[in-house]
Amino acid sequence: MPIYSVPSQDEELFRVFWNSGFHSDEELWPGETRAVCVCYGETFTEIRKFKNIPTEEHAEELIIEHLMLYGTKRKFKIKLFINYSPCESCSSLLYDFLTTHDNFQIRLYVSALYNINRKSCEGHDHSKIPKNISKECEANLVCLKKSFKGKLKIKTFDKDVWAELTETLTFAATPPITDTVKFYYNRRLEFGRTREQEDEKMEDDFKLIK
């Protein structure tokens, strides 16, 4: 009798992060957002996971709602892994939260840039994507740049961040995920690209945005 390995929820979550950003020229942006939030308090560490589906709220909105429960008196350091960078509304939400909550420090790691025109994408045919998306791209870019001027620290994924996310999550069956990071440099995903190549392009595009 064959034995089938059922992926744990954390493995499935990891793969959402891992595959984010691999879309074709004819595809609209995916709507699924996943986040892993690590909160370091003075006497405790808490790890929580958030997603925008099936709720109608964005993952960032759910995160802020949770962080506000901690109040403004004690100091907290937040490490936030998210598969797509915040949209216009969520960038503003994070900016405003940090402006009014001096007791929080947030470092945000993104595995893909959401609905932003990237330098590395120039020359690709996006003619089948609705034109109104371009206005949303500009709004997302403006608000993301505003975040850089605030207290929010943002970084794109690299091999070290992938390893850190792996360590943060608890896997029921670790070998598949461990192998994914181990063979980071030569494993090809959709459209013949590797995660390493995508991360390098992402980092270069991100530097131009900043």
C-alpha positions as CSV (number, residue, x, y, z in Angstrom):
1,M,0.0,0.0,0.0
2,P,1.5,3.4,-1.0
3,I,2.1,6.0,1.7
4,Y,1.2,9.5,0.8
5,S,2.6,12.5,2.6
6,V,0.0,15.1,3.4
7,P,1.5,18.6,3.6
8,S,1.1,20.4,6.9
9,Q,-0.6,23.8,7.0
10,D,2.9,25.4,7.5
11,E,4.3,23.6,4.5
12,E,1.4,24.9,2.4
13,L,1.9,28.4,3.8
14,F,5.6,28.2,2.9
15,R,4.8,27.3,-0.7
16,V,2.5,30.3,-1.0
17,F,5.5,32.5,-0.1
18,W,7.9,30.5,-2.3
19,N,5.7,30.7,-5.4
20,S,4.7,34.3,-5.1
21,G,5.8,36.6,-7.9
22,F,5.9,33.9,-10.5
23,H,3.2,35.1,-12.9
24,S,3.0,35.4,-16.6
25,D,2.4,38.5,-18.7
26,E,-1.3,37.7,-19.2
27,E,-2.2,37.0,-15.5
28,L,-3.7,39.4,-13.1
29,W,-2.2,39.7,-9.6
30,P,-3.1,36.9,-7.2
31,G,-5.5,37.8,-4.5
32,E,-4.1,35.6,-1.7
33,T,-2.0,37.2,1.0
34,R,-0.3,35.2,3.8
35,A,1.7,36.6,6.7
36,V,3.7,35.3,9.6
37,C,4.0,37.8,12.5
38,V,6.6,37.3,15.2
39,C,6.1,39.6,18.2
40,Y,8.9,40.0,20.7
41,G,7.7,41.4,24.0
42,E,9.7,42.1,27.1
43,T,8.7,38.8,28.7
44,F,7.3,36.7,25.8
45,T,7.5,35.8,22.1
46,E,4.3,35.2,20.1
47,I,4.0,33.8,16.6
48,R,0.7,34.3,14.7
49,K,-0.3,33.6,11.1
50,F,-2.7,35.7,9.1
51,K,-4.4,35.5,5.7
52,N,-6.9,37.6,3.7
53,I,-9.0,34.6,2.6
54,P,-11.8,33.8,3.5
55,T,-12.2,37.1,5.3
56,E,-12.7,40.3,3.3
57,E,-10.1,42.2,5.4
58,H,-6.5,42.4,4.1
59,A,-3.9,40.4,6.1
60,E,-2.2,43.7,7.2
61,E,-5.5,45.0,8.6
62,L,-5.9,41.8,10.7
63,I,-2.3,42.2,11.9
64,I,-2.8,45.8,13.0
65,E,-6.0,44.9,14.7
66,H,-4.1,42.3,16.7
67,L,-1.1,44.5,17.5
68,M,-3.4,47.3,18.8
69,L,-4.5,44.9,21.6
70,Y,-1.0,45.2,23.1
71,G,-1.5,48.9,23.8
72,T,1.1,51.7,23.9
73,K,2.9,51.3,27.2
74,R,5.2,48.3,26.7
75,K,7.8,48.0,23.9
76,F,7.5,45.4,21.1
77,K,9.7,44.4,18.2
78,I,7.7,42.8,15.3
79,K,9.2,40.6,12.6
80,L,6.6,40.3,9.8
81,F,7.0,37.9,6.8
82,I,4.5,38.6,4.1
83,N,4.3,37.1,0.6
84,Y,3.3,40.4,-1.2
85,S,4.2,44.0,-0.3
86,P,1.3,46.1,1.1
87,C,-1.2,47.8,-1.2
88,E,-1.8,51.5,-1.1
89,S,-4.3,51.3,1.8
90,C,-2.2,48.8,3.9
91,S,1.0,50.8,3.5
92,S,-0.8,53.9,4.8
93,L,-2.3,51.8,7.6
94,L,1.2,50.5,8.7
95,Y,2.6,54.0,8.4
96,D,-0.1,55.5,10.6
97,F,0.1,52.7,13.2
98,L,3.8,53.3,13.7
99,T,3.3,57.1,13.8
100,T,0.9,56.7,16.7
101,H,2.6,53.7,18.4
102,D,6.2,54.7,19.4
103,N,6.5,51.5,21.4
104,F,6.5,49.3,18.2
105,Q,9.3,48.5,15.8
106,I,8.3,46.6,12.7
107,R,10.7,44.9,10.2
108,L,8.8,43.7,7.2
109,Y,10.1,41.0,4.8
110,V,8.3,40.6,1.4
111,S,8.8,37.8,-1.0
112,A,7.2,39.7,-3.9
113,L,6.1,43.2,-4.8
114,Y,2.4,43.5,-5.2
115,N,1.0,45.3,-8.3
116,I,4.0,47.6,-8.8
117,N,5.6,48.3,-12.2
118,R,9.1,46.8,-11.8
119,K,12.2,47.8,-13.9
120,S,12.9,44.1,-14.6
121,C,9.5,43.7,-16.2
122,E,10.0,46.4,-18.8
123,G,9.7,45.1,-22.3
124,H,7.1,42.4,-21.4
125,D,3.7,42.5,-23.1
126,H,1.1,43.4,-20.5
127,S,-1.5,44.4,-23.1
128,K,-4.1,41.9,-21.8
129,I,-4.1,43.4,-18.3
130,P,-6.7,46.1,-17.7
131,K,-5.3,49.6,-18.0
132,N,-6.9,50.8,-14.8
133,I,-4.4,48.5,-13.0
134,S,-1.6,51.1,-13.9
135,K,-3.2,53.7,-11.7
136,E,-3.3,51.2,-8.8
137,C,0.4,50.4,-9.4
138,E,1.3,54.1,-9.1
139,A,-0.7,54.5,-5.9
140,N,0.9,51.4,-4.4
141,L,4.4,52.7,-5.3
142,V,3.8,56.2,-3.8
143,C,2.6,54.8,-0.5
144,L,5.3,52.2,-0.3
145,K,7.9,55.0,-0.8
146,K,6.2,56.9,2.0
147,S,6.7,53.9,4.3
148,F,10.5,54.1,3.7
149,K,10.5,57.6,5.2
150,G,8.6,56.4,8.3
151,K,9.7,53.8,10.9
152,L,8.7,50.7,8.9
153,K,11.8,48.8,7.8
154,I,11.2,46.7,4.6
155,K,13.5,44.1,3.0
156,T,13.0,41.6,0.2
157,F,13.6,37.9,0.7
158,D,17.0,36.3,0.2
159,K,18.4,32.9,1.2
160,D,18.9,34.0,4.8
161,V,15.3,35.3,5.1
162,W,14.0,32.0,3.6
163,A,16.0,30.1,6.2
164,E,14.7,32.3,8.9
165,L,11.1,31.8,7.8
166,T,11.7,28.1,7.8
167,E,13.0,28.2,11.3
168,T,10.0,30.3,12.4
169,L,7.5,27.8,11.1
170,T,7.0,24.3,12.6
171,F,6.9,21.6,10.0
172,A,5.3,18.2,10.4
173,A,7.5,16.9,7.7
174,T,10.6,19.0,7.4
175,P,12.7,17.3,4.6
176,P,10.7,18.7,1.6
177,I,11.1,22.3,2.9
178,T,14.7,21.8,4.0
179,D,15.5,20.5,0.5
180,T,13.8,23.5,-1.1
181,V,16.0,25.9,0.7
182,K,19.1,23.7,0.3
183,F,18.7,23.5,-3.5
184,Y,17.8,27.2,-3.6
185,Y,20.3,28.0,-6.4
186,N,19.3,25.4,-9.0
187,R,15.6,24.6,-8.5
188,R,13.5,26.0,-11.3
189,L,9.9,26.9,-10.8
190,E,7.3,28.4,-13.1
191,F,8.3,29.9,-16.4
192,G,11.8,28.5,-16.1
193,R,12.9,30.8,-13.3
194,T,14.5,30.0,-10.0
195,R,13.6,31.5,-6.7
196,E,17.2,32.9,-6.4
197,Q,16.9,34.7,-9.8
198,E,13.5,36.1,-8.8
199,D,14.9,37.3,-5.4
200,E,17.9,39.0,-7.1
201,K,15.6,40.8,-9.6
202,M,13.3,41.8,-6.7
203,E,16.2,43.2,-4.7
204,D,17.4,45.3,-7.7
205,D,13.9,46.6,-8.4
206,F,13.4,47.4,-4.7
207,K,16.6,49.5,-4.6
208,L,15.3,51.6,-7.4
209,I,12.0,52.1,-5.6
210,K,13.7,53.3,-2.5
